[in-house]
Amino acid sequence: MYTGPLQALIDELGRLPGIGPKSAQRIAFHLLKVAPEDARRLAATIVTMTERTTLCARCFNVAEGGLCSICDDPGREPGVLCVVEDPRDIVAVEKTREFRGRYAVLHGALNPLEGIGPDQLKVRELLDRIGPEQVTEVILCTNPNLEGEATAMYVARLLGPLGVAVTRIASGLPVGGDLEYADELTLGRALEGRRPVDV
C-alpha cells in the first residue's frame, strides 16, 4: 500500500508490544514529518541501547556492564532477595523506597499454555545464590495472577529445604478504592492479609 521503506517501518513498528496497525501507521507518519537529525538520533539511540545493554551477571536485571547498579551498590542488604518476573518490576518496587535488598529476575512466569516451564526461567540461578550470598529471606514479588501465583508457589517449594525465610507480598485493595468495586479474590486476599491496628 505504501512505499517500500515506509511499509517496512510500519511493519516493524507493528511488531512492538502494544502497538497495533493504526498506531504503527501514526508513528511512521510522525517520523516522516520530523527533522532528519531527530530521526537519526532516535535510530542511533535504539542501536546504542541494543549494543550496550546486557543482563546483570548476578540478578539478571538490565545492566550496562557486568553488574547492574543495584548489585554493584555496597549499601544494599545482600541477605534479602526480592524475586520479580521482569526487570520493569524492579522499577515499581524501587519507587516505594521500602526495599533495600537485592533482586532476582526470573524473566517470566510459569505458563504451560505458552510453553514456559521452569527451564525457561532463571530459577536455578536464584537457587544457586542462596548459600554463597548468605541469603536469609526471599520475598516473592510475582504478579498476583494465575501464572504469578503458580510461579511463587513453585519457587517457595524449592526454597523451603534451603532454610531461608520465604515471604510473599501482600495483595488486596488499592488505596482510594471502593469495596463495592472489588472482586471476590481481591477482597478475600485483603481479609487474609489483615494486620493489627496500632492505637
MIDOKE-538003 format. One line per field, with one value per residue: x, y, z of N, C-alpha, C in turn; residue number from 1; residue in one letter. Coordinates in nm, 4 decimals, padded with zeros to 6 digits. Each point is the difference from the previous one (the first is absolute). Layout:
// MIDOKE-538003
n_east = (X;...) .
n_north = (Y;...) .
n_up = (Z;...) .
ca_east = (X;...) .
ca_north = (Y;...) .
ca_up = (Z;...) .
c_east = (X;...) .
c_north = (Y;...) .
c_up = (Z;...) .
nr = (NUM;...) .
rest = (A;...) .
This chain:
// MIDOKE-538003
n_east = (00.0821;00.1033;00.0885;00.0950;00.0826;-00.1031;-00.0345;00.1297;00.0036;-00.1114;00.0508;00.1182;-00.0590;-00.0729;00.1266;00.0035;00.0203;-00.1296;00.0667;-00.1218;-00.0689;-00.1072;00.0400;00.0330;-00.1145;-00.0629;00.0708;-00.0207;-00.1243;-00.0006;00.0640;-00.0943;-00.0730;00.0655;00.0836;00.0742;00.0529;-00.1283;-00.0320;00.1107;-00.0302;-00.1276;00.0349;00.0845;-00.0997;-00.0827;00.0856;00.0271;-00.1307;-00.0227;00.0955;-00.0464;-00.1262;00.0331;00.0134;-00.0364;00.1277;-00.0494;-00.0716;00.0622;00.0270;-00.0534;00.1084;00.1000;00.0206;00.0893;-00.0073;-00.1267;-00.0574;-00.1033;00.0395;00.0319;-00.1162;00.1110;-00.0856;-00.0156;-00.1098;00.1137;-00.0454;-00.0559;-00.0693;-00.0291;-00.0851;00.0331;-00.1046;00.0085;00.1017;-00.1101;-00.0148;00.1297;-00.0301;-00.1047;00.0787;00.0947;-00.1076;-00.0219;00.1285;-00.0630;00.0610;00.0900;-00.0626;00.0192;00.0134;-00.0996;00.0364;-00.1225;-00.0334;-00.1078;-00.1086;-00.0238;00.0009;-00.0461;-00.1078;00.0947;00.0100;-00.0393;00.1043;00.0358;00.0223;-00.1112;-00.0094;00.0383;-00.0692;00.0687;00.0085;-00.1293;-00.0258;00.0769;-00.0773;-00.0891;00.0763;00.0552;-00.1225;-00.0089;-00.0883;-00.0676;-00.0365;-00.1018;-00.0208;-00.1095;00.0423;-00.0578;-00.0503;-00.1017;00.0486;-00.0671;00.0645;-00.0184;-00.1240;-00.0157;00.0568;-00.0720;-00.1036;00.0330;00.0310;-00.1117;-00.0553;00.0647;-00.0436;-00.1135;00.0567;00.0132;-00.1041;-00.0639;-00.0230;-00.1178;-00.0108;-00.1263;00.0063;-00.0508;-00.1229;-00.0656;-00.0694;-00.0137;00.0937;-00.1087;00.0071;-00.1076;-00.0492;-00.0998;00.1177;00.0317;00.0795;-00.0588;00.0819;-00.0107;-00.1302;-00.0044;00.0866;-00.0761;-00.1028;00.0568;00.0338;-00.1115;00.0193;00.0601;-00.0931;00.1012;-00.0267) .
n_north = (-00.1191;00.0022;00.0981;-00.0674;00.1060;00.0736;-00.0884;-00.0078;00.1341;00.0131;-00.0916;00.0625;00.1182;-00.0611;-00.0380;00.1284;-00.0358;-00.0176;-00.0272;00.0444;-00.0471;00.0496;-00.0454;-00.1139;00.0114;00.0362;-00.0942;-00.0857;00.0449;-00.0158;-00.1160;-00.0081;00.0553;-00.0786;00.0856;-00.0114;00.1049;00.0329;-00.0347;00.0612;00.0995;-00.0128;-00.0117;00.1005;00.0571;-00.0452;00.0327;00.1168;00.0110;-00.0472;00.0855;00.0928;-00.0363;-00.0514;-00.1235;00.0421;-00.0197;00.0795;00.1076;00.0261;00.1085;00.1048;-00.0025;00.0763;-00.1286;-00.0372;00.0984;-00.0117;00.1177;-00.0818;-00.0968;00.1074;00.0204;00.0381;00.0998;-00.0885;-00.0492;-00.0693;-00.0033;00.1012;-00.0959;00.0845;-00.0999;00.0453;00.0216;00.1316;00.0454;00.0142;-00.1200;-00.0024;00.0645;-00.0822;-00.1023;00.0426;00.0268;-00.1147;-00.0121;-00.1178;-00.0308;-00.0546;-00.1098;-00.1217;-00.0197;-00.0768;00.0137;-00.0516;00.1150;00.0147;-00.0685;-00.1003;-00.0510;-00.1191;00.0790;00.0812;-00.1184;00.0739;-00.0785;-00.0721;-00.0785;00.0670;-00.0240;00.1045;-00.1137;-00.0769;00.1097;00.0129;-00.1276;00.0182;00.1041;-00.0870;-00.1040;00.0199;00.0505;-00.1133;-00.0389;00.0895;00.0858;-00.0660;00.1170;-00.0733;00.0716;-00.1174;00.0112;00.0680;-00.0763;-00.0777;00.0580;00.1216;-00.0392;-00.0603;00.1053;00.0806;-00.0795;-00.0038;00.1290;00.0229;-00.0943;00.0584;00.1152;-00.0645;-00.0990;00.1200;00.0011;00.0572;00.1184;-00.0502;00.1216;00.0391;00.0858;00.0927;-00.0397;00.0957;00.0805;00.0716;00.0856;00.0444;-00.1353;-00.0364;-00.0444;00.0807;00.0550;-00.0491;-00.0783;-00.1192;-00.0304;00.1215;00.0026;-00.1228;00.0400;00.1062;-00.0828;-00.0859;00.1070;-00.0056;00.1160;-00.0087;00.0718;00.0803;-00.0053) .
n_up = (00.0000;00.0824;-00.0112;-00.0592;00.0141;-00.0430;-00.0911;-00.0288;00.0139;-00.0689;-00.0828;00.0052;-00.0111;-00.0922;-00.0061;00.0348;00.1284;-00.0094;-00.1113;-00.0268;-00.1042;00.0628;00.1194;-00.0599;-00.0636;00.1131;00.0648;-00.0987;-00.0115;00.1319;-00.0115;-00.0949;00.0981;00.0859;00.0564;-00.1103;00.0625;00.0187;-00.1239;-00.0429;00.0844;-00.0379;-00.1268;00.0188;00.0666;-00.0921;-00.0967;00.0600;00.0222;-00.1220;-00.0305;00.0835;-00.0195;00.1187;00.0421;00.1200;00.0244;00.0945;-00.0280;-00.1145;00.0733;-00.0604;-00.0754;00.0313;00.0032;00.0914;00.0909;00.0401;-00.0015;00.0097;-00.0817;-00.0677;00.0630;00.0653;-00.0177;-00.0988;00.0571;00.0035;00.1243;-00.0665;-00.0610;-00.0950;-00.0150;-00.1215;-00.0767;00.0065;-00.0730;-00.0729;00.0578;-00.0272;-00.1107;-00.0101;00.0346;-00.0822;-00.0724;00.0644;-00.0283;-00.0063;-00.1108;00.0826;-00.0384;-00.0473;-00.1284;-00.0423;-00.1259;-00.0011;-00.0526;00.0760;-00.0305;00.0824;-00.1209;00.0414;-00.0035;00.0465;00.0583;00.1039;00.0146;00.1050;-00.1064;-00.0292;00.1299;00.0721;00.0159;-00.0824;-00.0732;00.0286;-00.0167;-00.1052;00.0188;00.0443;-00.0184;-00.1192;-00.0167;00.0686;-00.0906;00.0730;-00.0960;-00.0562;-00.0582;-00.0104;-00.1016;-00.0269;-00.1211;00.0505;-00.0972;-00.0827;-00.1005;00.0506;00.0328;-00.1176;-00.0541;00.0767;-00.0201;-00.1273;-00.0044;00.0674;-00.0768;-00.0984;00.0514;00.0242;-00.0690;-00.0547;00.0820;-00.1003;00.0539;-00.0322;-00.0534;00.0022;-00.1021;00.0801;-00.0150;-00.0580;00.0764;-00.1105;00.0359;00.0579;00.0089;-00.0656;00.1168;-00.0369;-00.0378;00.1188;-00.0726;-00.0015;-00.1005;-00.0527;00.0218;-00.0486;-00.0930;-00.0145;00.0120;-00.0856;-00.0681;00.0721;00.0634;00.1172;00.0604;-00.0188;00.1312) .
ca_east = (-00.0821;00.0900;00.1309;00.0730;00.0566;-00.1053;-00.0746;00.0892;-00.0004;-00.1301;00.0005;00.0888;-00.0630;-00.1148;00.0461;00.0270;-00.1151;-00.0907;-00.0127;-00.0799;00.0234;-00.0291;00.1049;00.1237;-00.0134;00.0108;00.1390;00.0793;-00.0256;00.0609;00.1443;00.0212;-00.0086;00.1041;00.1252;00.0835;00.0933;-00.0758;-00.0204;00.1301;00.0296;-00.0822;00.0569;00.1292;-00.0280;-00.0449;00.1165;00.0877;-00.0640;00.0107;00.1403;00.0626;-00.0800;00.0135;-00.0641;00.0898;00.0532;-00.0473;-00.1460;-00.0654;-00.0594;00.0730;00.1253;00.0907;00.1273;-00.0114;-00.1055;-00.0897;00.0312;-00.0475;00.0946;00.1303;-00.0127;00.0380;-00.0950;-00.1168;00.0045;00.0186;-00.0667;-00.1425;-00.0241;-00.1364;-00.0136;-00.0981;-00.0123;00.0509;00.0768;-00.0883;-00.0552;00.0966;-00.0285;-00.1191;00.0368;00.0928;-00.0757;-00.0574;00.1079;-00.0176;00.0828;00.1419;00.0751;00.0347;-00.1066;00.0188;-00.0987;-00.0273;-00.0262;-00.1251;-00.0747;-00.0417;-00.1192;00.0081;-00.0714;00.0904;00.1255;00.0978;00.0170;00.1103;00.1268;00.0063;00.0147;00.1301;-00.0219;00.1237;00.0947;-00.0443;00.0358;00.1460;00.0461;-00.0413;00.1130;00.1156;-00.0300;-00.0536;-00.1346;-00.0822;-00.1422;-00.0367;-00.1340;-00.0564;-00.0706;-00.0546;-00.1306;-00.1107;-00.0891;00.0143;00.1380;00.0863;-00.0231;00.0592;00.1456;00.0362;-00.0121;00.1056;00.1276;-00.0058;00.0259;00.1427;00.0779;-00.0305;00.1069;00.1270;00.0092;-00.0161;-00.1373;-00.0631;-00.1186;-00.0724;-00.0560;-00.1435;-00.0807;-00.1329;-00.0654;00.0856;-00.0340;-00.0959;-00.0990;-00.1278;-00.0283;-00.1038;00.0563;00.1043;-00.0429;00.0026;00.1360;00.0760;-00.0517;00.0409;00.1419;00.0114;-00.0403;00.1048;00.1220;-00.0266;00.1006;-00.0515;00.0005;00.0697;-00.0788) .
ca_north = (00.1191;00.1153;-00.0265;-00.1067;00.0330;00.0404;-00.1203;-00.0807;00.0616;-00.0282;-00.1417;-00.0180;00.0636;-00.0824;-00.1181;00.0388;-00.0279;00.1118;00.0850;-00.0631;00.0529;00.1442;00.0726;-00.0109;00.0929;00.1371;00.0247;00.0079;00.1292;00.1030;-00.0015;00.0623;00.1457;00.0567;00.0350;-00.1191;-00.0222;-00.0603;-00.1415;-00.0664;-00.0099;-00.1101;-00.1257;-00.0213;-00.0345;-00.1393;-00.0841;00.0062;-00.0750;-00.1435;-00.0397;00.0215;-00.0502;-00.1438;-00.0442;-00.0072;-00.1351;-00.0545;-00.0025;00.0003;00.1294;00.0630;00.0593;00.0510;-00.0555;-00.1265;00.0031;00.1151;00.1005;-00.0464;-00.1020;00.0651;00.0955;-00.0651;00.0364;-00.0877;-00.1120;-00.1180;-00.1191;-00.0001;00.0030;00.0198;-00.0715;00.0621;-00.0658;00.0784;00.1167;00.1159;-00.0115;00.0594;00.1441;00.0198;-00.0227;00.1059;00.1240;00.0016;00.0353;-00.0850;-00.1207;00.0327;-00.1213;-00.0230;-00.0601;-00.1135;00.0144;-00.1310;00.0193;-00.0623;-00.0775;-00.1307;00.0069;-00.1178;00.0211;00.0697;-00.0733;00.0546;-00.0844;00.0414;00.0093;00.1264;00.1067;00.0048;-00.0578;-00.0667;00.1065;00.0506;-00.0982;-00.0032;00.1187;-00.0040;-00.0308;00.0883;00.1375;-00.0070;00.0567;-00.0404;00.0160;00.0189;00.0574;-00.0343;00.1198;-00.0262;00.0624;-00.0703;-00.0661;-00.1450;-00.0371;00.0504;-00.0797;-00.1319;00.0184;00.0244;-00.1277;-00.0887;00.0477;-00.0183;-00.1425;-00.0260;00.0714;-00.0541;-00.0813;00.0722;00.0660;00.1457;00.0466;00.0311;00.0821;00.0400;00.1335;00.0032;00.0544;00.0346;00.1176;00.1165;00.1192;00.0828;-00.0838;-00.0223;-00.1423;-00.0504;-00.0292;-00.1021;-00.1360;-00.0875;-00.0462;00.1117;00.0266;-00.1137;00.0164;00.1109;-00.0513;-00.0923;00.0748;00.1049;00.0125;00.0759;00.1460;00.0627;00.1087) .
ca_up = (00.0000;00.0050;-00.0586;00.0670;00.1314;00.0934;00.0380;00.0839;00.1327;00.0607;00.0380;00.1152;00.1166;00.0356;00.0739;00.1383;00.0873;00.0258;-00.1184;-00.1042;-00.1348;-00.0083;00.0737;-00.0776;-00.1125;00.0529;00.0389;-00.1230;-00.0647;00.0852;-00.0263;-00.1307;00.0151;00.0851;-00.0668;-00.0206;00.1116;00.1098;-00.0340;00.0118;00.1425;00.0507;-00.0503;00.0661;00.1397;00.0018;-00.0285;00.1169;00.1083;-00.0248;00.0049;00.1301;00.1110;00.0211;00.1230;00.1152;00.0192;00.1271;00.0213;-00.1304;-00.0294;-00.1099;00.0460;-00.1029;00.0440;00.0711;00.1012;-00.0043;00.1024;00.1311;00.0482;00.0170;00.1111;00.1255;00.1043;-00.0016;00.0946;-00.0851;00.0514;-00.0324;-00.1441;-00.0473;-00.1272;-00.0888;-00.1293;-00.1113;00.0468;00.0228;00.1347;00.0928;00.0025;00.0841;00.1402;00.0408;00.0200;00.1344;00.0927;00.1175;-00.0106;-00.0128;-00.0297;-00.1401;-00.0796;-00.0903;-00.1069;-00.0599;-00.1436;-00.0374;00.0999;-00.0516;-00.0834;-00.0874;-00.1264;-00.0915;-00.0046;00.0943;00.1173;00.0878;-00.0723;-00.0731;00.0987;00.0684;00.1325;00.0436;00.0351;00.1300;00.1026;00.0118;00.0743;00.1402;00.0878;-00.0143;00.0400;00.1357;-00.0040;00.1138;-00.0346;-00.1403;-00.0139;-00.1302;-00.0450;-00.1329;-00.0208;00.0656;-00.0950;00.0048;-00.0313;00.1070;00.1200;-00.0227;00.0047;00.1404;00.0718;-00.0482;00.0551;00.1453;00.0269;-00.0214;00.1011;00.1322;00.0609;00.0083;00.1301;-00.0030;00.0176;-00.1281;00.0211;-00.1214;00.0170;00.0274;-00.1087;00.0485;-00.0562;-00.0205;00.0773;-00.0724;-00.0672;00.0676;00.0210;-00.0893;-00.1316;00.0127;-00.0307;00.1164;00.0280;00.0579;00.1337;00.0825;00.0306;00.0944;00.1311;00.0455;00.0326;00.0992;00.1045;00.1138;-00.0095;00.1125;00.0602) .
c_east = (00.0870;00.1320;00.0751;00.0541;-00.1060;-00.0786;00.0855;00.0040;-00.1313;-00.0055;00.0853;-00.0589;-00.1176;00.0384;00.0293;-00.1217;-00.0831;-00.0185;-00.0764;00.0279;-00.0226;00.1068;00.1308;-00.0023;00.0165;00.1444;00.0867;-00.0207;00.0539;00.1498;00.0330;00.0056;00.1153;00.1249;00.0863;00.0963;-00.0709;-00.0235;00.1310;00.0382;-00.0784;00.0586;00.1318;-00.0192;-00.0441;00.1185;00.0934;-00.0560;00.0167;00.1447;00.0578;-00.0768;00.0102;-00.0850;00.1053;00.0422;-00.0518;-00.1518;-00.0820;-00.0900;00.0728;00.1220;00.0766;00.1410;-00.0243;-00.1153;-00.0878;00.0352;-00.0437;00.0967;00.1366;00.0009;00.0342;-00.0953;-00.1241;00.0210;00.0083;-00.0789;-00.1474;-00.0151;-00.1480;-00.0087;-00.1120;-00.0005;00.0803;00.0829;-00.0859;-00.0607;00.0937;-00.0264;-00.1187;00.0348;00.0902;-00.0720;-00.0596;00.1003;-00.0078;00.0954;00.1456;00.0864;00.0377;-00.1127;00.0446;-00.1122;-00.0160;-00.0136;-00.1203;-00.0655;-00.0414;-00.1302;00.0048;-00.0693;00.0865;00.1373;00.1079;-00.0012;00.1168;00.1323;00.0139;00.0189;00.1363;-00.0126;00.1275;00.1031;-00.0349;00.0442;00.1508;00.0551;-00.0216;00.1179;00.1150;-00.0243;-00.0583;-00.1362;-00.0806;-00.1498;-00.0147;-00.1441;-00.0492;-00.0931;-00.0485;-00.1399;-00.1125;-00.1023;00.0300;00.1447;00.0954;-00.0143;00.0628;00.1521;00.0470;-00.0044;00.1119;00.1351;00.0033;00.0288;00.1481;00.0865;-00.0188;00.1126;00.1319;00.0140;-00.0060;-00.1459;-00.0546;-00.1281;-00.0597;-00.0545;-00.1498;-00.0722;-00.1384;-00.0517;00.0980;-00.0449;-00.0932;-00.1070;-00.1266;-00.0269;-00.0991;00.0536;00.1068;-00.0556;00.0209;00.1415;00.0827;-00.0447;00.0368;00.1460;00.0201;-00.0377;00.1048;00.1235;-00.0209;00.1067;-00.0574;00.0093;00.0692;-00.0855;00.0783) .
c_north = (00.1262;-00.0363;-00.1020;00.0365;00.0378;-00.1216;-00.0890;00.0552;-00.0275;-00.1447;-00.0238;00.0608;-00.0840;-00.1261;00.0324;-00.0287;00.1254;00.0936;-00.0775;00.0643;00.1514;00.0821;-00.0028;00.0980;00.1443;00.0339;00.0163;00.1348;00.1162;00.0093;00.0578;00.1524;00.0598;00.0314;-00.1254;-00.0269;-00.0610;-00.1490;-00.0769;-00.0184;-00.1148;-00.1342;-00.0313;-00.0411;-00.1450;-00.0938;-00.0042;-00.0827;-00.1505;-00.0491;00.0041;-00.0548;-00.1512;-00.0391;-00.0105;-00.1459;-00.0650;-00.0144;-00.0039;00.1202;00.0548;00.0715;00.0546;-00.0420;-00.1300;-00.0055;00.1224;00.0948;-00.0454;-00.1044;00.0614;00.0969;-00.0693;00.0317;-00.0871;-00.1162;-00.1313;-00.1231;-00.0092;00.0149;00.0192;-00.0625;00.0646;-00.0727;00.0701;00.1172;00.1234;-00.0021;00.0608;00.1491;00.0277;-00.0165;00.1130;00.1322;00.0087;00.0476;-00.0805;-00.1179;00.0390;-00.1231;-00.0067;-00.0770;-00.1278;00.0089;-00.1344;00.0064;-00.0805;-00.0696;-00.1306;00.0141;-00.1155;00.0186;00.0715;-00.0660;00.0528;-00.0863;00.0488;00.0192;00.1298;00.1188;-00.0102;-00.0527;-00.0639;00.1031;00.0626;-00.0949;-00.0044;00.1183;-00.0122;-00.0230;00.0979;00.1442;00.0076;00.0681;-00.0557;00.0109;00.0200;00.0491;-00.0307;00.1122;-00.0199;00.0592;-00.0808;-00.0541;-00.1501;-00.0430;00.0427;-00.0801;-00.1392;00.0075;00.0180;-00.1307;-00.0960;00.0394;-00.0216;-00.1448;-00.0337;00.0643;-00.0590;-00.0790;00.0746;00.0815;00.1515;00.0338;00.0376;00.0759;00.0373;00.1384;-00.0119;00.0524;00.0267;00.1247;00.1147;00.1157;00.0865;-00.0800;-00.0146;-00.1499;-00.0551;-00.0376;-00.1089;-00.1372;-00.0875;-00.0428;00.1099;00.0284;-00.1133;00.0088;00.1117;-00.0454;-00.0947;00.0750;00.1102;-00.0008;00.0848;00.1500;00.0551;00.1140;00.0667) .
c_up = (00.0000;-00.0669;00.0836;00.1368;00.1032;00.0473;00.0901;00.1420;00.0720;00.0481;00.1242;00.1262;00.0489;00.0762;00.1466;00.0871;00.0238;-00.1178;-00.1064;-00.1349;-00.0111;00.0721;-00.0766;-00.1164;00.0479;00.0350;-00.1243;-00.0690;00.0835;-00.0284;-00.1362;00.0107;00.0793;-00.0821;-00.0143;00.1156;00.1214;-00.0252;00.0136;00.1473;00.0641;-00.0434;00.0697;00.1456;00.0115;-00.0221;00.1210;00.1150;-00.0208;00.0084;00.1405;00.1189;00.0060;00.1207;00.1086;00.0220;00.1282;00.0046;-00.1284;-00.0230;-00.1228;00.0567;-00.1195;00.0394;00.0732;00.0972;-00.0189;00.1146;00.1395;00.0574;00.0292;00.1188;00.1320;00.1152;00.0032;00.0954;-00.0791;00.0445;-00.0325;-00.1509;-00.0273;-00.1393;-00.0804;-00.1339;-00.1088;00.0521;00.0256;00.1398;00.1039;00.0132;00.0917;00.1474;00.0495;00.0255;00.1400;00.1038;00.1302;00.0025;-00.0236;-00.0257;-00.1464;-00.0678;-00.0695;-00.1023;-00.0701;-00.1522;-00.0465;00.1169;-00.0643;-00.0784;-00.1002;-00.1344;-00.1030;-00.0041;00.0925;00.1259;00.0829;-00.0728;-00.0790;00.0948;00.0684;00.1436;00.0535;00.0435;00.1346;00.1109;00.0236;00.0802;00.1503;00.0950;-00.0111;00.0462;00.1409;00.0101;00.1162;-00.0286;-00.1492;-00.0029;-00.1406;-00.0435;-00.1439;-00.0085;00.0653;-00.1002;00.0044;-00.0227;00.1109;00.1279;-00.0140;00.0093;00.1435;00.0790;-00.0392;00.0612;00.1513;00.0374;-00.0155;00.1079;00.1394;00.0635;00.0202;00.1291;-00.0028;00.0256;-00.1371;00.0292;-00.1346;00.0238;00.0263;-00.1239;00.0552;-00.0668;-00.0204;00.0874;-00.0840;-00.0716;00.0832;00.0091;-00.1018;-00.1382;00.0044;-00.0372;00.1238;00.0380;00.0668;00.1419;00.0954;00.0407;00.1020;00.1409;00.0569;00.0481;00.1014;00.1085;00.1136;-00.0246;00.1227;00.0539;00.1115) .
nr = (1;2;3;4;5;6;7;8;9;10;11;12;13;14;15;16;17;18;19;20;21;22;23;24;25;26;27;28;29;30;31;32;33;34;35;36;37;38;39;40;41;42;43;44;45;46;47;48;49;50;51;52;53;54;55;56;57;58;59;60;61;62;63;64;65;66;67;68;69;70;71;72;73;74;75;76;77;78;79;80;81;82;83;84;85;86;87;88;89;90;91;92;93;94;95;96;97;98;99;100;101;102;103;104;105;106;107;108;109;110;111;112;113;114;115;116;117;118;119;120;121;122;123;124;125;126;127;128;129;130;131;132;133;134;135;136;137;138;139;140;141;142;143;144;145;146;147;148;149;150;151;152;153;154;155;156;157;158;159;160;161;162;163;164;165;166;167;168;169;170;171;172;173;174;175;176;177;178;179;180;181;182;183;184;185;186;187;188;189;190;191;192;193;194;195;196;197;198;199) .
rest = (M;Y;T;G;P;L;Q;A;L;I;D;E;L;G;R;L;P;G;I;G;P;K;S;A;Q;R;I;A;F;H;L;L;K;V;A;P;E;D;A;R;R;L;A;A;T;I;V;T;M;T;E;R;T;T;L;C;A;R;C;F;N;V;A;E;G;G;L;C;S;I;C;D;D;P;G;R;E;P;G;V;L;C;V;V;E;D;P;R;D;I;V;A;V;E;K;T;R;E;F;R;G;R;Y;A;V;L;H;G;A;L;N;P;L;E;G;I;G;P;D;Q;L;K;V;R;E;L;L;D;R;I;G;P;E;Q;V;T;E;V;I;L;C;T;N;P;N;L;E;G;E;A;T;A;M;Y;V;A;R;L;L;G;P;L;G;V;A;V;T;R;I;A;S;G;L;P;V;G;G;D;L;E;Y;A;D;E;L;T;L;G;R;A;L;E;G;R;R;P;V;D;V) .
